[in-house]
Amino acid sequence: MNAILKTGLLSGLLACALMLVERYAPSAIMVSVAHYATIIVYLAGIYLGVKRTRDEQHNKALEFKLGLKAGFSTAFISATLMGVMMFILFLLMNPVDMMEEYVRNNVTSTEVMTILRSMTIPTFIKGAVTITIFNLLVGLFMSIMAALVLGKRGGVLGTKDEA
C-alpha cells in the first residue's frame, strides 16, 4: 500500500475509534476530549500523508500540486471512513433515551413525536453526507497548508538550499 492509502486508513480508523469513545463516554469532559482528539487525528493524518509522500516517493522534493493531491486524497479516505461511522452511530441512536432526555427538559409530547418522525434513514444519510463534505472542505484547507509548508525546497518554512 502506498503512503496516502496507509495514512488515510490509519487516521480514519483512529478517528472512528475516537468517535465511538465520544459517543459512549460516561462524562462530558471525556466527550469533549474525544471530540477534539478526533479533529487533531484527522488533521494530523492529512499532514502526515503529505509528509510521507514527500519523504518516500519524491526524494524530499514535492511540488505544491502533488502535495495538495496527496493531502486531499488522505483527507478523502479519512473523511469517508468518518462519514460511514457517523451513519452507523446515527443508526445506533436509541429513541427511548432521547425521549427521556426531552421529557426531562420539558419538551412537549407533540414536539417529541415530530422529532421522532424526522428520524429516518434518508435524514441520517443526509447528516452523514453533510459531515463528510464539511470534513473534506477542512481537509482541503489543511492539504493546502501542508503542501505549502512541505513543498519543494523545504516549503515555506524551509531553506532554499535544501533542493
Secondary structure as UniProt FT lines:
FT   HELIX           3..24
FT   HELIX           28..57
FT   TURN            59..60
FT   HELIX           64..91
FT   HELIX           95..104
FT   TURN            105..106
FT   HELIX           109..118
FT   HELIX           121..150
FT   HELIX           152..154
FT   TURN            155..157
FT   HELIX           160..162
//
